[in-house]
Amino acid sequence: MGIRGFRHSGMSLVMAVATLLHAQVVAQSSSSSSKPRFEQSHISAPDPGSIANGLYHNSFFGFDYKLHFGWVDRTTEMKQDSSEDSNDPKKSILLLAAFEHPPEVAGDTVNSAVVVAAEAVSSYPGLQNAGQYFGPVTELTKSKGFTVVNEPYEFRVGMAQLVRGDFSKPLGSLTMHQSTLVMIEKGFVVSLTFIAGSEDDVDQLIEGLGFGRKEMPAAHK
C-alpha cells in the first residue's frame, strides 16, 4: 500500500539543510511484512530534546547523539527559518541540526551534518511501516540531484531497529554522501539524516547515535 496525501512540508527541513550545504561546496517499500498499528489521536508534541556537554538527548524518543568536538548547533536558527509551530504535533518538528562548520561560511569541502526531524504519522495516510516513508524521501532526494546508493534496508542501532537508505550527489570534484535512518515511535516518524564527504565518514557519524544507553563515566588518566 502506498502513502496517500504525501506532503513535502516535513522533509523540506532536511532538504533545506542539504541545499544550504550545497551552496558552499556541501532528507524511504520495506522488506518487513508486519503492519503495526499507530495511534493517531491525542498525540502530544514531542520533547525537542536538549544538548549538554556535547550530547544531544531526547527522552521522548529514547535516543541520544554524541556530537563531535567543535561542531556547531544551528537547530534554533533552522527552526526560525522554517517558521514551524513546535506546539502543533501534526507539523514537522526539527529536533537537531548540527554541522561540522558554520553553514553560512563557504568552504571547499563537504560540510558534515546531522539533521533529526519528526512528523506525525497521521500526516501520511496509509503509512504502515518506516520503510514506506522512503518512497517520498527517495522521490524528493532524487529531485535534488541525488542518486540511490542503497535501497532501504533494515538497520540496527543497539537494541533499536530502523530502516536506512543511502544516497550520493556529485559536487564538482567532491561527492556528498547522505544516509537517512527512519523509525516510527509514539505516533511520529523520526528521520535522522547524516551528511558527509565519504561513506566511511557517514558511518562514523552514525556511530554517535545511541538508544537507551547510559552515559559512560570519564576515563581516568
N, C-alpha and C positions, 0 to 999 in steps of 0.2 A: 504493500500500500504506500502510495506517495504522500507527500506532505502537501496539504491543501492550504491555499491562502498564504503562501510564503511571503514574508516581508523582509526587505533588506535592512531595516532600521537598526537591528541589533548588531549585525555583522559589520555594519559601516564603521563601528568603533574600531574594530580590528583593522579593517582595510584603511581607515584614516591614518593609523599608525604606519602601515606599510607605505602608503603614499607619501607620508612625511619623510620616512627614511629614504625612499627612492629619490626624493628631491635633492638629497645630499649625498648620493652615491654611497643608499641603503636600499585565517581571517582568519556533506560528511555522510542505501544498501548495506546492510550489516550481515555478517555471516551467521549471526545468532538468530535462532528461530523463536526465542522467547519474546513474549509481548507483555511486559509488565504494565500494571495499571498505575496511572498517575492521578493523584488527587489534584483537581484543578481549582477547586473553590476554597475560599478562606485562606489562601496563602498570604503570608506576610512578607514585606520587603526584607531581603536578607541582610545580615550584618555585612557591611562593606569590608570588614577586616581592618587591620592596622599594622604598621611597621614599627618594630622596636629592636634596636641593636642589630640592624641589618636583616631581620627576619620578618617576613610578612606572614601574619597568622589570621586565618579565618575559621572561627569556631563554628559558624553556622553550617558551612560545607565540610568542615573537618579536615582541612589541609593547611599546609604552610609552605612557604617558598623562601629559601635562603638566597638572598641577593649577593652578587659578587661585590667585593670591596670596591668602593669608588663609583658604583652605579648611581644614576640619578632617578629620582621618583617624579614622574610627571602625571600622576593619577588625577590630582586635583585640577590641573590645567586642562587635561583631556576631557574631564567631566564638564568643565565650564564650556569648552568648545563644542561639545555635543549637545549642550542645553538640555540634558536629561533631567528627569524628575526622579530622584533616588527614592522617593516615598511611594512611587507607583510601581507595584511589583510586576505589572504587565509590560513595563518598558524595559529596554535593555539597560543593564547597570554595569558600568565599568568598575571593576574591583581593584585592578592593578595595572599600571603602565609604567614600566621601568626600563631604562636604557643604559647601555654601556657608556655613552657620551651624551651630552645635551643634544637633543634632536634638532634644536634650532641652529646649531653650529655645523657648518659644512665640513665634510671630510672626504677622504679618498678611499675609505674602506666601508664595508657594510657595518652599520651601527647595530650591534646585537640588541635584542629587546625581548621582553616578556610582557605579554598582554593577557589579562584574565577578565572575562566578561560573563554575565549571567542574564538569561532571559526566561520568562515564564514559559513552561511547556504549552500552556494554553494559547500562546501566540502562534503555534504551529499545529493546527487541526490535523489529526491523523498521525502525528508523531508517536511511534511505538517504542523506539529504542534510540540510543545515541548514534548508532551507525547511520540511521536515516537522515540525521542532521547534516551529514556530509554531502547530501545531494545539493542543497542550496549553497553550502560552503564551497564546494568544488566549482559550481556554476559561477559564483561571484569571484572566486580566486582566479579562474581562467580568464574572466573578463578583464582582469588587471594585468594580464600578460604572464601569469604563472602556468607551468605545466605540472601534471601529476607525476610524481616520482614513485610513490607507492599508494595504491588504492587503500581505502580504510581497512584497518585490521585491529584485532583486539590487542591491547597493550596494558600490561600490569605495572603498577607503581606501588610497591609494598603490598598491602592487602587490598588495594583498590583496583578494580577492573575498569579500564577506559577503552575508548576507541581512538585510534591515531591515524592521521593522514599526512603525507609528506608532499611538499611542493618545492619548485625551484623557479627562478627567474633570472635571466642574464641581465647584467648591468654593466655594459661595456666589457672591460676585461675581468670584471667580478661576476660572481653568481650569488644571488640572495637565496638562502635556503630557509624554508618555513615548515614547521611541523605544528599541527594543531591536535590537541588532545581534548576529547569531549566526554563528559559524564552527565548523567541525569540524577539529580539529588533534590529531595524535598520540593518537588514540583517545578524545578528550574533546570534548564540546560546550561551547563557551565562549560565554556570553551577556554582552553589555556593554549595560547599561541606563542611559539618560540621562534625567533628570527636570528640568524647568524650567517657568517660567511662560508661555512662548510657544514657538512653533515655531522662531522665529529664535534664541531662547536655546538651545534644544536643539541646533540646528545648530552654534552656536558652541561648545558643549560637545564635540560630536563632532570638531571641528577639532583638539582637543588629542590625538586618537588618532593614533598612527603605527606603521607596521610596517617594521622593518628600517632605520630611518633613523639616521643618525649625529647625535650631539648637536652643534649648531652652536656655534661659538665666540662668546663675548660680543662685542657690537659695541663698537668704540672710539668714545669721545666726543671 
